[in-house]
């Protein structure tokens, strides 16, 4: 019987896990005698619900659709939130360390040596770790992670057609005054094509002397939302549907109403402008999908496709008009929910899973699949049993936070969001099962008093279990507040 790392049964349900070499989901074992390769494709700002075959009939994603059919998709995959406006910094740090948001150092901009990263354990296990694209967590941690790399972008956002990238520097210094290595720009080449080219080149030239971990981190569909014009022409703005929870503006101060992302559209939000943003977002994803197709084709041509586990995800979600917001600096479903697909040897095909998972669970899952020990610094838990068994569950609830303004907890039926903005408290309670778009706030309804109290207790339990301490909690007595509301 395996119980969660660090948190115990209060957060995770026990799951029986057999030795890695013995588990199979059909006639094909997850771990074959030949070590499996791993291809990790990470999109930037791609939220859940942006793949055609997973329910969005408006978007064109033929290659991701193929990946869905060949693999297992998680419909309730999340990040834990963000500790700064550039949410992808802590998000990518959580992926690479397997640690909770509250356990990151300096919001993930720095990863201390005692936080053992995924690539470090893979290198030790004999993998060639190769990094391509965006790295948002410092050159030093990049040097610890990868044995090789190409077209490396140290930054958050960029001109998509003129990305300032580095060649791999074995010294790990990445200093512009180095004679050996200078940053360079591949003028007029889109970032998604640039990174896909690098991945294709790696696969074409791989010597196959050891298994590889190929990490391809895109900067798309993050703004500026630019793409080759033929992809934009695939979408008619007039036919784009507004989300059911579209609002001209958020109805109270959530602490981040004027952060950079929110300034990408006017106030109040207008329907034509929001439809235009959604069209551009979809077009960027379709262009990204085409580049993912090129990488997978190159993997097939290399002869390693049948022996490679492919993981696809986004690093966080995005509002684009939902709740009157544009960005990801919140804990609504649209901003913490992400796509997550696993495909490859031993992975069930054309399957969906509704288990509650975090992206920080990817790290221990990879470790279990390839049969290596998970470091004690990791907080996440393996979801391999959820991949293999549609009925397996590892959590009964999820916990989210954004800076010192917002905290949230959700289970299958309800979701609570608490705000503490300059001492002003606001509470939202949603029946998430009946109201997945989070439109109807039940917090002030006397009928839901007991539910509000129980969800606040659950939030306090999660606070304790995740070591979430800070200014948000100063002076808060949830139980007393609940009783005083009615």
C-alpha positions, 0 to 999 in steps of 0.5 A: 500500500503506497500513501502519498509522499509527505502529505499522507492520507488526508490529501491522497487516497491510498493506491496499490502500486506493483513493481514497475517492471510487472505492470501492464495495461494490455499485452504491452508492458509500460517498461520494456527491456529496452529503456524507454525514451521520453519526449516532453512537449510543453506549450506556453499559456495553453489552457484545458479545452483547447484540443478538438477531440477533447471537446472543443469543436471550434479549434483545429488540432489534428496532431494533438487529436492523434495523440489523444487517440493514441494515449490517455488524456487527463480531464482534471489536470491542474497547476497549483496556481502562481506566486508571481504574475509570470505564472509560468515561472513557478509552474515550470519550476513545479514541473521540474522539481515536483514540489508544491508552489509553497515549497519553491524558492523565490517563486521558482526563479532559483532552484536550490541544489537540494531541490533535485530536478527531474533531469538530474535523476534522469541523467543519473539513470543514464538518460541523455537530457536535451533541452530546447526552447523556453527555460524560465528558471535560471541558467544555473538550473538549466546547466544542472538539468541538461547534457545538451541543448539547442535554441535555448530561450532564457526568458518569459515572452518574446517577439515570436518571429525574432527569438533571442536564443542561445546555443548550448554552453557546457560551462553553464555560464551563458554570458553574452561576453563569452567568445564561445557563445553569443545569443543569436536571432533567427530572423523572421522564423516563428518560435514554434518552427524554430524549436520544432526544427531543433527537435527534428534535428536532434531526432535525426542525428541521435546516436541511440547509444542511450535513452533520451529525455527530449524537452521541447518548451514552446513560447506559444500560444503566449502573446504576442499572438502572432503566427503565419497568416495562413493559420489565422485565415483558418478562423472566422472571427464572427463564428468564434463563440463567446465563453458562457462566463464572458463578462465586460469586467470582473465584478470586484478587485481580485488583487491583479486587475491591472497586471500586464496580461489584463492590459492586453484588452480594453476596459470594459471588455467588448465582444468583438475584441475578445472574439479577436483574441480568442481567434488569434489564440486558436490560430497560434495553437493550430500552428503549434499543433502543426509543429508538434506533428513535425516532431512526432513524424521525425520521431517515427522516422528515427525508429524510436516512436514505438519506444518513446513516451510522449507527454504533452501539456500546457504550463497554465491556463488563460482567461481571454474574456472569462470573468472579465479577465484576460490573463492567468493571474487568478484561480478560476478553472480557466487559468489553473486547468491545463491539458495533459496527455500521455502516449507511448508503450504501455499507455492505454489508447484513446482513454480519458481519466478524471483523476485530480492531478497536478503537473508536479505529479509528472516527475514522480510518474516518470520515475516510477515508469522507468523504475528509479527512486523518487527523491525525498525533495519531491512533493508530488505523487505518481499518477501511473496507476491512474493512467492504467486504471480508469477508476484509480484516484489519488486525491479527493480535493485540489488546492490553488493559490495566487500570490497573497491575494487568492486561495481556493480548494475544490472537490468533485462538487464544490469550489471555494475561492477566498480573496484578501486584497488590501484587507478586504475579504471576498468569498466565492462558492461554486457548485462546480459540478452543476456550474463548471463555468463558475458563474453563480456565487453561492457564498451568501446563500444561507442554504449553503452555510454548512457547505461553506463552513466545510469547504473553509475547513478543507481549505485550512487543512490544505494550508497546513498540509502544503505549508502555505503560510504568509500574509494572506492568512493574517487575521483570518478566522474562517469558522467565525466568519462563516457564523457571522455571515448569516 
